[in-house]
Amino acid sequence: MSETAGRLRVFVSRRLPERVEHLLGERYQVTLNPADTPVDAATLARAMSEYDAVCITILDRVDRDILHVGGRRAGIIANFGVGVDHIDIEAAREAGIAVTNTPGVLTEATADLALTLMLMVARRAGEGERELRAGRWTGWRPTHLMGEGLSGKTLGLVGFGRIAKATAERAHFGFGMEIAYYARREDASGAAEKLQARFQPDLPQLLQTSDIVSLHVPGGTETRHLIDADMIARMRPSGILINTARGDVIDTSALVAALAGGRIAGAGLDVYEGEPHVAPELIALENVVLLPHLGSATRETREQMGMRVLANLDAWFKGEALPDRVA
Ligand code: DGY
């Protein structure tokens, strides 16, 4: 990096993997957040006017006011994460602020976690662990916590992007599942063909014909409550719903009612409406597995996400095309 780059000021909203923080510190004059506490809107707005670049994560909400703050200095927001539904992208475009994300590098980890949730719900692993830890396990018996196998079952994917395809590969080749997918258009990448995956352009139909439904659409206004009471009612009584995408894709109250009333068999969630708050009604249910947004949480993946952030910042400050530009 040139001497000029050394003087560029970068604000980082949360702790990042050590190696990433180290590299950022070598290249830029960086303000880190060693306490790792969430930053508020006022701090973000201040960062936009005092720094050349702002690096945020998925829980930092960036609305129009922050983007249009008076005396703005930052020209780029480098998001540590692939989803950008927490950023007002339209307002960023209007303000001429570049926004980047970290696509590709978290595909495998997130797909692994979707499978983790499927197995945990289908095999009742959460229930079993809670029982054992509470000292309630009385020993092996033929009818104890019988779950469902995945082999031969149909996995219905809502969305057929990178993470959905990686999930489908694991489910099909690893667990012998049949794959169906709902998307705007039929896959032309060859992935569906390789997986012998059935295209289903009608969402209710996909829900009706799947044993496990896994959500892989981006968050935001277009997909908010895509899975509402009506859609959940289309699922089979033995159906399982998995969400590693965004919490607000599901209407939580409708899901709670369906799980509590036994209208579907179970759910596995990694993301929540209004997270990190999780509805107490969900926590009280036995037939749901709840993880704290761990989709991309492997050491390797989080470092690679950091490397994407660095690549985007470096390109920006050198005046080059941004590798992962979303605005
Ligand atoms: C993302 O990058 O958007 C994920 O939700 C973080 O795991």
Residues whose N, C-alpha, C, O or C-beta is under 5 A from the ligand:
A	BS01	DGY	G81 V82 G83 A245 G295 S296
